[in-house]
Amino acid sequence: MMTTAEIVRAIHDLDDSGVREIITAVNIIYNMRMGEKLATITAILKAADRVRFIGSDSPILPRGTEGTILKINAKSVSVDFASFGRWRLPAMLLEPVARVLERYI
């Protein structure tokens, strides 16, 4: 198997069309992996479950804010974060609260 450095050198030696093919292939593979990950996470979540926001901290929705799932869609989850309002987020930015608590038990 090639190392990352070897792959980068090989890509550097490609012409424009070769680089374009690599970018297209990487995007396809990445999207497939993210789709599989999203499907797995979404299968774990259920409406009315308590979840914690694990995305990047922001003044609008701080990291660690807990909320209740309202609805689960194919690509997003609607969550009521009480005083922070209702948000539609990718499931990858959420973590079930029960799972968080299991780490400390």
Order of alpha helices (4+ residues) and beta strands (2+ residues): alpha-alpha-beta-beta-beta-beta-beta-alpha
